[in-house]
Every structure is written in structure tokens, then in C-alpha cells.
Amino acid sequence: MRILSPGDRPKIGIFGLGRGQNFLRNAINNGFDVVALCDTDQKKLTLAKTRAPSAAEYTSFDEFIKHDMDAVVLVNYFHEHAPYAIRAMEAGKHVISEVCAASTMAECVRLVRAVERTGMKYMLGENYPYMSVNIEMKKLYESGSLGRVLYSHGEYIHPSNVESTNQFTQGEFHWRGWTPRTYYLSHSLGPLMFITGSAPVTVTAASAYAPELCRGTEKHVADGIALMLCNMADGSVSTFSGAGAVAGRGNWYRIACLNGSAESVRGDNEKLVVQYNDWTCPEGSPRLSQYVPPYEKADVSEAVIKDAGHFGGDYWVMNHFKKVLWGEEQPYFDVYRAVTIASVGILGWRSVLEGGKTFAIPDFRTEEARAMYENDTASPYPGADGKADIPCCKKEYIPTPEDRATAERIWKKFGVEGNLAETDRAARH
Ligand SMILES: NC(=O)c1ccc[n+]([C@@H]2O[C@H](COP(=O)([O-])OP(=O)(O)OC[C@H]3O[C@@H](n4cnc5c(N)ncnc54)[C@H](O)[C@@H]3O)[C@@H](O)[C@H]2O)c1
């Protein structure tokens, strides 16, 4: 393992080249050397090579992980990050992992143990905290002018039409078709944890059934949204969605404190509203203000950051990872915060299935919590036999032959050719 110092160009490999194309661009803009690329899809490899012509190409993780590199970016299937993170760290590579960190409670335990055992650096690549409004809310909260937070709220809303749903959910067993509505919560909970520095200690949740959202698709997830309610470690309460499919698209964050509140504006991901009580307003500050916070200064132009994706978040998350590799910063979303987020999604889902029962969020720094969950492998994702351990929505939805026919027609339009059963198998892995 090479020890990296400030100014070194880390050698990095990217595993998964859908969303991975975006990491490729932001790695290059942050001064990484992208030396290896891996995907089973040759078209995605060819596209990535246009940006990183000297990178080695792989279609197998086993070969990719042997490549001489400092770190890997895991941008493979949503529910398969933990096993690959563990294998990468065991092969002496640092890891930045896309969300989610782990898709079962047992994987949370294995991931924490692997980070501690190997001594490699692990960071969750959660990017929404680094949107400019969220960076500004963090600064404002830490300045103390708002007072102590009592309530925070986050929403991650991403509806899609039939065409786009099928474009991004190819094959019967693709993860997007089976992800319970609480599982994809890092984009709503992550920013709240980042802004306030707190974390959930209990979760209770509910979901809304909307099978009409599945028509014309192969999706089995027939809930449209789930909401989680958490007691937080700092004594506040927090509500947030997982990825929701209600109208209209956007992200929204709010912190409501004793002296004032700050929130991003619905329909405008760059604007912030700050409001104080008449009697708690700091001298010289307006009682109510609405403004677009400036982007943070960087080594690259503001245009590069704006173009990075997710309102600057995709640039800053790789910038932070570089400093983590250099030894200048500790990962904000280290393995403990990463598995806390994953556990809230998994136990939040159990709460939905058990009528709103409250679950305690384990502290995986303790051996007691690890022992409690190390064999808890229950998963909503179908295994090799096509069966899942637990339901992925609160009432079962089986796609009809008409749903499948529409999906196949659209998959073909987006380049899925030939044997669709093979696509189904590949999506399941
Ligand atoms: N943070 C964000 O803003 C954001 C945005 C989009 C996606 N994501 C996350 O990024 C990840 C990937 O998303 P996506 O939309 O690209 O998903 P996807 O399912 O469309 O693509 C995953 C890619 O990984 C490849 N892959 C998976 N397993 C592989 C294996 N064993 N060997 C070789 N290649 C393999 C697939 O061929 C595919 O090209 C997910 O975890 C998703 O949640 C995050």
C-alpha cells in the first residue's frame, strides 16, 4: 500500500460505469489518475475510455482488483456494495462506495469489521451533503445563530415516467425494481446528519401503496414513498423520505431550531431561506432572508463545479476523498456513519412491515450490537433462486404480461438486445 501525501495524484479504478461515468469526470477534475475501469457492458467501457484513454479495461472484478491502484470507486449495483468493498480492502485498496453501504444488517457488521481488520480507508460517497445549500446550512448551524436544532426534515423525490423507469431498470431482477422505499435514504438523511452532526437512534416508518406507478414496467416495488421518523442522538426529532416517486422532482432540507430555521426552497435546489423570531434575531441580520449561497472556492473554475452534477456535490465528494487519501481529512461519512444510514433504511423497512413498530438503531462500534446482527441476512432482493427473504413493498405487486411487454419494448429501444432472460440474470448477479 502506497502512503499518499498532499499533492500526490492518487491512482484510482472505477467499478460500474453507469453513474460511474460521472465519477470518472469528477476524479479527473480533482487530479486523480484513473488507471482502471470495470464493467461487463462493453458500450459503457468504450464511452469511459473516451475520457480516460490510458486506463486498463476489465469486465471481471477479480482481474480489475489486482490492478496497481491506490483506491477504487464502487459504483456497481445498489445492493452489492458491501461484498465488493470488503474484497477491495482485503486486496489493499482504499474504497469510496456509492450508496447504500450495505443492504443487510449482517453486511453492516461485516463491513465495519473489514475496515477495522484491514486498516484501509473507507468512505461513503454520499454527495448531497455537498450541495451548496447544504454546505451553507452546515456553516450557519455551526455558527450557533440558529440555536439548538429540535426538528429536521429531508426529502429525496425522484419520480420517472414509464420510458425512463424502464431505461434505468433493465431486467426483471434489477435493483431498482426491488428496492424498498426506505432503503435509498442517504440523499435525504445524509445531509441532515452532515448539517447537524447528529444521527438517528430510533426509527419508525410508514409507506404509501401506489401500484399504478408499476404499470408498463417490471418493477415489483409498488409503494410510492416511505417516511421515517427518528429520535436523534442530540435530542431532536427528524423526518425524511427514502427515494420517493411522488410529484414533483427535487430535494428539500429544513432545520428548525430554537432561535431560527433554515431551509432550501422547493423547486429550486440552490436557494436558501433563513428565518429568525423577532426576539431571537441576531443584531444586524435580517429577520427573513432568501439567497443563493455562493459556491465554495476551488482549484477549478465555478463552471466546472456547477457542471459536476448535483449542484456541486459530485465535485466536492471526490475532493473530500482525495484529502482523505492524502491523510489531511477524516471521511465525514466513515464506515460507522455509513452503516448507521444503511441500518435506518433496513430497520425502517421492518417498521413499515410491522405496522410502525419502533426499532433502536444499533451502534456498530460495540461488540454487543455486532453480535446481535451478525447473522441477520434478511434481504428484499431476490437470490439465485429468484426468491427474496422479505417483501419489497407493503402489498405484493406481480407485473402483468402487458407490463413485461411494454418493458421489453422500451429495453430494446435502449439497446438491450437478444436474450432478455440473460439480462434478467445479469441484473440479479
Ligand atoms: N449519488 C448519486 O447521486 C447517485 C446517482 C445515481 C446512482 N447512484 C448510485 O450509483 C450506483 C450505480 O447506479 P447506476 O444507475 O449506474 O446503476 P446501474 O444498475 O444502472 O449500473 C450499474 C453498473 O455496474 C455494472 N456492474 C454491476 N455489477 C458488476 C460486476 N460484478 N462486474 C462488472 N460490472 C458490474 C453493471 O454492468 C452496470 O453498468 C447505485 O448504487 C446507485 O444508487 C448514486
The ligand as an SDF file (V2000), in Angstrom:
LIG
                    3D

 44 48  0  0  0  0  0  0  0  0999 V2000
  -25.1860    9.6340   -5.5010 N   0  0  0  0  0  0  0  0  0  0  0  0
  -25.9490    9.8300   -6.5510 C   0  0  0  0  0  0  0  0  0  0  0  0
  -26.3440   10.9430   -6.8380 O   0  0  0  0  0  0  0  0  0  0  0  0
  -26.2950    8.6560   -7.4170 C   0  0  0  0  0  0  0  0  0  0  0  0
  -26.9150    8.8160   -8.6600 C   0  0  0  0  0  0  0  0  0  0  0  0
  -27.1640    7.6670   -9.4330 C   0  0  0  0  0  0  0  0  0  0  0  0
  -26.8010    6.4130   -8.9570 C   0  0  0  0  0  0  0  0  0  0  0  0
  -26.2070    6.3090   -7.7420 N   0  0  0  0  0  0  0  0  0  0  0  0
  -25.7660    5.0030   -7.2170 C   0  0  0  0  0  0  0  0  0  0  0  0
  -24.7180    4.5100   -8.0470 O   0  0  0  0  0  0  0  0  0  0  0  0
  -24.8030    3.0900   -8.1510 C   0  0  0  0  0  0  0  0  0  0  0  0
  -24.8960    2.6970   -9.6080 C   0  0  0  0  0  0  0  0  0  0  0  0
  -26.0270    3.3270  -10.1660 O   0  0  0  0  0  0  0  0  0  0  0  0
  -26.3710    3.1410  -11.7160 P   0  0  0  0  0  0  0  0  0  0  0  0
  -27.5320    3.9900  -12.0000 O   0  0  0  0  0  0  0  0  0  0  0  0
  -25.1480    3.3070  -12.5360 O   0  0  0  0  0  0  0  0  0  0  0  0
  -26.8030    1.5970  -11.6710 O   0  0  0  0  0  0  0  0  0  0  0  0
  -26.9320    0.5630  -12.8460 P   0  0  0  0  0  0  0  0  0  0  0  0
  -27.5280   -0.6620  -12.2550 O   0  0  0  0  0  0  0  0  0  0  0  0
  -27.6210    1.1930  -13.9960 O   0  0  0  0  0  0  0  0  0  0  0  0
  -25.4340    0.3000  -13.3060 O   0  0  0  0  0  0  0  0  0  0  0  0
  -24.5330   -0.4580  -12.5640 C   0  0  0  0  0  0  0  0  0  0  0  0
  -23.3750   -0.8230  -13.4780 C   0  0  0  0  0  0  0  0  0  0  0  0
  -22.4950   -1.6740  -12.7640 O   0  0  0  0  0  0  0  0  0  0  0  0
  -22.1160   -2.7570  -13.6070 C   0  0  0  0  0  0  0  0  0  0  0  0
  -21.8420   -3.9170  -12.7520 N   0  0  0  0  0  0  0  0  0  0  0  0
  -22.5710   -4.3520  -11.6860 C   0  0  0  0  0  0  0  0  0  0  0  0
  -22.0210   -5.4590  -11.1690 N   0  0  0  0  0  0  0  0  0  0  0  0
  -20.9270   -5.7420  -11.9130 C   0  0  0  0  0  0  0  0  0  0  0  0
  -19.9500   -6.7800  -11.8810 C   0  0  0  0  0  0  0  0  0  0  0  0
  -19.9830   -7.7480  -10.9500 N   0  0  0  0  0  0  0  0  0  0  0  0
  -18.9620   -6.7610  -12.8000 N   0  0  0  0  0  0  0  0  0  0  0  0
  -18.8980   -5.7780  -13.7280 C   0  0  0  0  0  0  0  0  0  0  0  0
  -19.8090   -4.7800  -13.8360 N   0  0  0  0  0  0  0  0  0  0  0  0
  -20.8120   -4.7620  -12.9300 C   0  0  0  0  0  0  0  0  0  0  0  0
  -23.3340   -3.0070  -14.4850 C   0  0  0  0  0  0  0  0  0  0  0  0
  -22.9790   -3.6590  -15.6900 O   0  0  0  0  0  0  0  0  0  0  0  0
  -23.8310   -1.5850  -14.7340 C   0  0  0  0  0  0  0  0  0  0  0  0
  -23.2440   -0.9960  -15.8670 O   0  0  0  0  0  0  0  0  0  0  0  0
  -26.0030    2.6810   -7.3220 C   0  0  0  0  0  0  0  0  0  0  0  0
  -25.5720    2.3160   -6.0510 O   0  0  0  0  0  0  0  0  0  0  0  0
  -26.8360    3.9510   -7.2210 C   0  0  0  0  0  0  0  0  0  0  0  0
  -27.5630    4.0120   -6.0300 O   0  0  0  0  0  0  0  0  0  0  0  0
  -25.9540    7.4020   -6.9700 C   0  0  0  0  0  0  0  0  0  0  0  0
  1  2  1  0
  2  3  2  0
  2  4  1  0
  4  5  1  0
  4 44  2  0
  5  6  2  0
  6  7  1  0
  7  8  2  0
  8  9  1  0
  8 44  1  0
  9 10  1  0
  9 42  1  0
 10 11  1  0
 11 12  1  0
 11 40  1  0
 12 13  1  0
 13 14  1  0
 14 15  2  0
 14 16  1  0
 14 17  1  0
 17 18  1  0
 18 19  2  0
 18 20  1  0
 18 21  1  0
 21 22  1  0
 22 23  1  0
 23 24  1  0
 23 38  1  0
 24 25  1  0
 25 26  1  0
 25 36  1  0
 26 27  1  0
 26 35  1  0
 27 28  2  0
 28 29  1  0
 29 30  1  0
 29 35  2  0
 30 31  1  0
 30 32  2  0
 32 33  1  0
 33 34  2  0
 34 35  1  0
 36 37  1  0
 36 38  1  0
 38 39  1  0
 40 41  1  0
 40 42  1  0
 42 43  1  0
M  CHG  2   8   1  16  -1
M  END
$$$$
